[in-house]
Amino acid sequence: MFQASKIETLIQTGLPCDFVQVAGDDGVHFSGIVVSAEFEGKNRVRQHQMVYAALGSAMGGEIHALQLQTYSPAQWAEARVKLGL
């Protein structure tokens, strides 16, 4: 079983992030929020690909599903108010 904290560590190691939060309690299905200046000017698909690249072979292996919300720092400043974070 994979832990959400390990996913957070992998993302933070592979991608410069301002904020990472991953949740999931069954060991294979997770949801996460990732905020990175690297996302600036990139579409959502490219942002997700960058996160998956940081996870390497764990994505699709030990991690069966990861529902992502990705934001640039400017987008996050607006979204966090809406999300209550």
Backbone torsions as a table, in degrees:
resi	resn	phi	psi	omega
1	MET	NA	140.9	179.3
2	PHE	-96.6	145.6	179.0
3	GLN	-103.0	144.3	177.9
4	ALA	-58.0	-37.4	-179.0
5	SER	-63.7	-33.7	178.0
6	LYS	-68.9	-37.1	177.1
7	ILE	-64.1	-43.9	177.7
8	GLU	-57.4	-45.2	-179.6
9	THR	-62.8	-44.2	178.9
10	LEU	-61.5	-43.1	179.4
11	ILE	-64.3	-46.9	-179.0
12	GLN	-64.6	-31.2	178.7
13	THR	-74.1	-36.8	-174.5
14	GLY	-95.1	-7.1	-174.9
15	LEU	-151.4	126.6	177.3
16	PRO	-63.4	121.2	-174.5
17	CYS	-126.7	147.0	172.1
18	ASP	-90.8	-28.0	-177.3
19	PHE	-158.3	135.4	174.3
20	VAL	-140.2	130.2	176.0
21	GLN	-140.6	123.1	179.8
22	VAL	-126.6	137.2	178.6
23	ALA	-131.1	155.2	177.0
24	GLY	159.3	133.4	-174.7
25	ASP	-118.1	3.5	179.2
26	ASP	-103.4	-0.5	175.8
27	GLY	85.7	-7.4	179.8
28	VAL	-134.4	-22.2	-179.9
29	HIS	-114.8	125.8	-174.3
30	PHE	-136.4	161.1	170.5
31	SER	-132.5	148.4	-176.6
32	GLY	-152.3	158.6	173.6
33	ILE	-120.5	129.4	179.0
34	VAL	-131.0	127.8	178.5
35	VAL	-118.4	124.4	-179.3
36	SER	-149.3	139.1	174.3
37	ALA	-64.8	-21.8	177.7
38	GLU	-63.6	-19.9	-179.0
39	PHE	-80.1	-13.4	-176.3
40	GLU	-55.2	125.6	177.2
41	GLY	79.0	2.6	179.7
42	LYS	-106.8	145.4	178.8
43	ASN	-74.1	168.3	-174.9
44	ARG	-58.8	-41.1	-179.7
45	VAL	-61.4	-45.9	179.8
46	ARG	-64.6	-38.4	177.2
47	GLN	-59.8	-45.9	-179.8
48	HIS	-64.9	-39.0	178.2
49	GLN	-61.1	-36.9	178.9
50	MET	-65.1	-39.7	177.7
51	VAL	-67.2	-45.3	179.4
52	TYR	-60.5	-38.0	177.9
53	ALA	-62.3	-38.7	178.4
54	ALA	-65.0	-29.6	-179.9
55	LEU	-81.6	-18.2	177.1
56	GLY	59.4	-139.4	-174.6
57	SER	-69.4	-14.3	178.5
58	ALA	-65.6	-31.0	179.6
59	MET	-73.9	122.5	-176.5
60	GLY	88.9	-10.7	176.2
61	GLY	-105.5	-98.3	178.7
62	GLU	-65.8	-31.9	177.8
63	ILE	-96.5	107.0	-177.4
64	HIS	-75.6	-41.5	-178.0
65	ALA	-147.7	139.3	176.4
66	LEU	-137.6	108.2	176.9
67	GLN	-85.3	121.4	-173.3
68	LEU	-113.9	146.0	164.8
69	GLN	-122.3	118.2	-178.0
70	THR	-117.6	143.6	-176.4
71	TYR	-144.6	147.1	164.6
72	SER	-78.8	165.1	178.7
73	PRO	-56.5	-38.6	179.1
74	ALA	-66.3	-43.5	177.7
75	GLN	-64.0	-38.4	-178.7
76	TRP	-65.4	-37.1	179.5
77	ALA	-57.2	-37.8	177.5
78	GLU	-79.6	-44.7	-174.1
79	ALA	-67.7	-36.1	-176.4
80	ARG	-64.4	-30.1	175.7
81	VAL	-66.0	-44.8	179.5
82	LYS	-64.7	-35.1	-178.4
83	LEU	-84.4	-10.2	-179.6
84	GLY	74.5	30.2	-179.7
85	LEU	-107.9	NA	NA
